[in-house]
Amino acid sequence: MFDSPAKLLCHLIEHSFEGMGGTFKCPVCFTVFVQTNKLQQHIFAVHGQEDKIYDCSQCPQKFFFQTELQNHTLSQHAQ
């Protein structure tokens, strides 16, 4: 289903938030954050997941999370 470990990790991150009472847990080291952007910063800084693996098919932009790509596509390329 996932063609790389990085894509699996991104998927786990996006879905690890559900049902946690407003906290966001790192799927790698299980550190808990109260803001999603703090979790993203943590992952980039600590786990070296800076590779943005979701490419926009309509422009050169790349994204770490699939939801970011979806939001970008809707806001920048909606016709």
For each residue, the residues with C-beta under 8 A, 3 or more apart:
1:
2: 5 7 8 11
3: 7
4: 7 8 53
5: 2 8 9
6: 9 10 49 51 53
7: 2 3 4 10 11 53
8: 2 4 5 11 12
9: 5 6 12 13 27 28 49
10: 6 7 13 14 49 53 54 64 65 66
11: 2 7 8 14 15 66
12: 8 9 15 16 27
13: 9 10 16 26 27 39 43 65
14: 10 11 17 65 66 67
15: 11 12 18
16: 12 13 20 24 25 27
17: 14 20 24 25 36
18: 15
19:
20: 16 17 23 24 25
21:
22: 34
23: 20 32 33 34
24: 16 17 20 32 33 34 35 36 38 39
25: 16 17 20 30 31 32 33 39
26: 13 29 30 31 32 33 39 42 43 47
27: 9 12 13 16 30
28: 9 43 46 47
29: 26 46 47
30: 25 26 27
31: 25 26 42
32: 23 24 25 26
33: 23 24 25 26 36 38 39 42
34: 22 23 24 38
35: 24 38 39
36: 17 24 33 39 40
37: 40 41
38: 24 33 34 35 41 42
39: 13 24 25 26 33 35 36 42 43
40: 36 37 43 44 64 65
41: 37 38 44 45
42: 26 31 33 38 39 45 46 47
43: 13 26 28 39 40 46 47 49 64
44: 40 41 47 48 49 50 64
45: 41 42
46: 28 29 42 43
47: 26 28 29 42 43 44
48: 44
49: 6 9 10 43 44 64
50: 44 64
51: 6 64
52: 55 62 63 64
53: 4 6 7 10 62 64
54: 10 62 63 64 65 66 68 69
55: 52 61 62 63 69
56: 59 60 61 62 63 69 72 73 77
57:
58: 73 76 77
59: 56 76 77
60: 56
61: 55 56 72
62: 52 53 54 55 56
63: 52 54 55 56 66 68 69 72
64: 10 40 43 44 49 50 51 52 53 54 68
65: 10 13 14 40 54 68 69
66: 10 11 14 54 63 69 70
67: 14 70 71
68: 54 63 64 65 71 72
69: 54 55 56 63 65 66 72 73
70: 66 67 73 74
71: 67 68 74 75
72: 56 61 63 68 69 75 76 77
73: 56 58 69 70 76 77 78
74: 70 71 77 78
75: 71 72 78
76: 58 59 72 73
77: 56 58 59 72 73 74
78: 73 74 75
79:
